[in-house]
């Protein structure tokens, strides 16, 4: 009697593998995301960009010495573009605090940078216009 031909075991999916939904059905994640208002998704994306930019500007308490201004510039540009493109959808109530956060990041970038950008060319300024620190009145 001969040994039966065995088929190799199928590879075990890695924990990082994304399970694909069956064709014609919505996955639970898709159903969940369909119920989330766009303002929440946009705000969440903006907060992620803000957090990442702050870390790369050395503003994180647990990484105060970490600075990567190239990364920070890209993140601030993306944040400014997102807020510019979605301003009407967000409305003033949601957009105002995000714009304030963006402005704070732009000013922190100017402070952290040893080589100043030309006026109007700092991160995000093509969307927001030139950013200046507020002069204090004494």
N, C-alpha and C positions, 0 to 999 in steps of 0.2 A: 504494500500500500504506500502511496506517495503522500508527502506532506501537502496539505491544502495550501494553495497560494494565498498568502496573507496580504492584505492591503495595509499600507502604512497608516498609522493613526493620523487623523486629521489634526492639524496644529491647533493648539489651544489659543484662543484669542487673548491678546495681551490685555491687561487691565485698562490700558489707554484706548483700546479699540472702541469706536463708536458703533453702537448697535443700530443697524439700519431698519427703519420701519418697513413693514410689508407694503408691497405696491397696492395702492388704492385705499390705504388707511392712514389716518393721522396718528403720529406717535403722541404719547402723553405730553412730551415736551412741546410739540407743535401746538397742541390744544391749549396748553398753559400759556404759551407766548402769544397766541391769538387773542387771549383775554386781557393782555396787558396793554394799557393805553400807550400810544406813541410817545406822549410827553414823558412817561416814566422810563421808557427805553432810551430816549434821547438824553434825559437827565442822568441816567445811570452811566451811559457811555461817557458823558461829559465829566462825571465825577471820577471815573477811572482814568481819563486823560489828565485831569487835574492832579490826582494823587501821584501818578507816574511822573508828571512834570515836576512836582514838588520834591519827590525823592531825588530826581536827577539834578535839582538845584541845590541839594544838600540841606533841605528843610525838614527831612525826616528825623525824628528824635533818636531813633535807633541806628541811623546811618548818617550822622551829621557831616562826616568827612567825604561822603560820596558826592562827586559832582561830575556830570557828563552834560556839558552845555549843548553839544550837538544833538543829543537825544532830547534834552529839554526843549530846544528850539523846535524840533519836529513835532513834539507832543503839543506845544503851545500853538503852533500853526494849525494842527489838526483840530484842536479845541476851538480856536477862533473861527475856522471854516465851518465846523459843525454848528456853532452858535449863530453864525451869520446866516447859514442856510436854513436853520430851523427856527429862527426868531419869531416868525409869524405863527408857527404852530405851537410854540411854547407859551406865548403870551407874556406879558410883563411880569406877572406874579412868579413864574418859574424862571424866566430869562434873567431878571435883574440880579439875583444872587449869583448865578453862574457867570454873568458878565463881570460882577465884582471880583469873583475868584480869578477869572481870566486876567483882569487888570492887575491884581496882586501878583500873579505869576509873571506877567510881563515886566512889572517893576522889579521883582526879585531877580529876574534874568539880567536886567540892565545893571543892577547892583553887583551881581556875581561875575559879570563879564569884564575882563581886563581890557578888551578891545571894543570900544563902543561902536554900535551900528550907526550907519548914516540915518538921519532923521526919517522916520516913516518906514524903515526897512527892518526894524526889530521883529522878533517873533510875533506873528499874528497881526502886525500893524497894517498889512495890506487889506485886512478885513475890518479892523477897528479904528484905523487912523493912528496917528502918532500918539504915544502914551507918555505923559509927563507926571512926575511926582507932584502931589498937591503941595503948594507952598504954604507953610504954616504962618499964621498971623500972630505976631507977638505983641 
